[in-house]
């Protein structure tokens, strides 16, 4: 075994021991209740009494809309540094950003045409 790997193995061993030790300590020292209240087992709905089962089926459309929001949010994150440095980057960066926006616009139009953005 190469002696240069010894510090790495020691570091991994110490990290694993500390991680395992923290999990064991958290399990041993956790706060326990003697008499759990029955209200702790109820579902909390903004101060209202729970109505129906906790396990409700959600329409997958909510997740699709959330994912589309995340995609356009990440697009904004990519555009901000570009916009702050547009002058030194020059014309090629402008063309690349228009291509990037065009590809995202095509994806948005596809989702719109497929009805992924219709709420009902």
N, C-alpha and C positions, 0 to 999 in steps of 0.2 A: 504494500500500500504506500502510496506517495505521502511523504510527511507533510506536504502542503494541505492535505485534506483534513488533518487532525484538528485544526482550529474550527473548521466548518462543522465537523461531527460533534465536537464539544459544544458548540453554540446550539446546534439542533437538539442535543441531549438536554442542555440546560433549559431551552425554551419549552421542550416537551414536559420536563419535570415541573416547571413553574406553572404551565397551563393545567396539567393534571392536578397539581397541588391546589390551585385556585378553585377548580371544580369540586374537589373533595371538601375543601374548607367551606365553600358556599353551601354544599349539601349538608354538612354537619351543623353549621351555624345559622341555618335559615330560621326565619321567624315562623313559629307554629301556633295555631290557635287550638284551644282546648275544646271550645264549644262553637262549632261553625253555625252561624245564623242561617236559617232557611232562605232568607232574602238574598244571601250572597250567591245562591245558585240560580237566581232568576236573571233573565236577560234585561239589560238596562236600555230603555228606549226614551231617552230625554225626559226622565221623570214620569213617564206614563206607564201604566200597567201593560205588560206584554200582551200582545194579541196574536194568537196563533203560534205556529211552530217557529223555532229559530232558523231552521234550515229551509230557506225560501229560494226558489230557483230564480236567478237573474237572467234577463235577456242578454245574450252574448253581444248584442249591438252596443251595449254600454262599454264593453271592453274594447271593441273596435274603435269607437269614437275616442276613447282614452288613448289608445295607441296612436291614432292619427294625430291627436294633440301633442303627444310626446315627440313624434317625428318632426312636426313643425316647430316645436319648442327647441329641439336640438339644432334644427336648421338656423334658428335665430342665434344660438350660441356660436355656431360656426361663422355666421356672417358678421358678428361684431368685431372680432380682431381683423378680419379682412377690411371692413369699412374704416377702421382706425388707421390702417396702413395702406390705403389704396394708392396714394401718390407714389411712394417709392416702388410699389409692385408693378405699376405700369399697366399697359393695355392687355398683355396676356392674362393677367389676373382678372381683369374686368370680363374678358371673354369666358374664362373658366367659371367665374361666378354666375354669369348668365346661363351657361350650360348646366351648372348645378341647380339653379333655380328652375330651369326648364324641365329637367328630369323630375324634380319634385312636383312641379306643376302638372306634368303628365300623370304622375301617380295620384295626385289629388283629383284630377279630372276622371281617371279610371274609377276611383273609389266613389266619386259623385255619380258617375254613370251607372255603376253597379248597385246604387242605392244604399251604400254603407253609411252614408251620413244622414239618412232619413231617420228621424227620431221614432216615429211610430210605424 
